[in-house]
Amino acid sequence: MVKRNVVWIDSHVQGALVGRVILYWFGIVIYFGLSMGILQWMENPELTALQNLIGLFDQLWPCFVTLVLLLPLVVFDMVRLSHRFVGPIYRLRNHLKLVADNPKCHPLNFRDDDYWQQLADPINELQNRIAKLEDKLAPKKTTAPESVVLPAAVGLGSTAELISQQVSSRA
């Protein structure tokens, strides 16, 4: 597996994913706690609410500790997994900026374990087409004539005199 150097590639997308994981975790903990609390109360209706709560805590604290310790592992795994689809989009965005500046830059490639590997081929084909079209449309270099007679060499004084002589000769 390829080592990632950056934790957050696209914090907006990855933050949304981590937020969802935490939201689902809280939902599971609340659902599990309420379900077990209702079961505790149904099994012991003669006990007070505080006694049922203490009994519930005695039964569930080992599970709650496990759930708390599991959350960072799940968040870490979500961020690591998200690198496989956020990374290629990040690379694509940067590559398109490069192609806009210079279509003859290096081709787009992704890491071996990234998702959307098939996205690189059409982008590289498009890049090649842009480079070929740019070569076709590039202006042809023209060479200037080797001997140019300047007005000063002809003996005319100023540019204004040259223009007035050309205008009067055409008239």
Buried (B, 14 or more C-beta within 10 A) or exposed (E): EEEEEEEBBBEEBBEEBBEEBBEEBEEEBEEBBEEBBEEBBEEEEEBEEEEBBEBBEEEBEEEEEEBEEEBEEBBEEBBEEBBBBBBBBBBBEEBEEBBEEEBEBEEBEBBEEBBBEEBBEEBBEBBEEBBEEEEEEEEEEEEEEEEEEEBEEEEBEEEEEBEEEEEEEEE
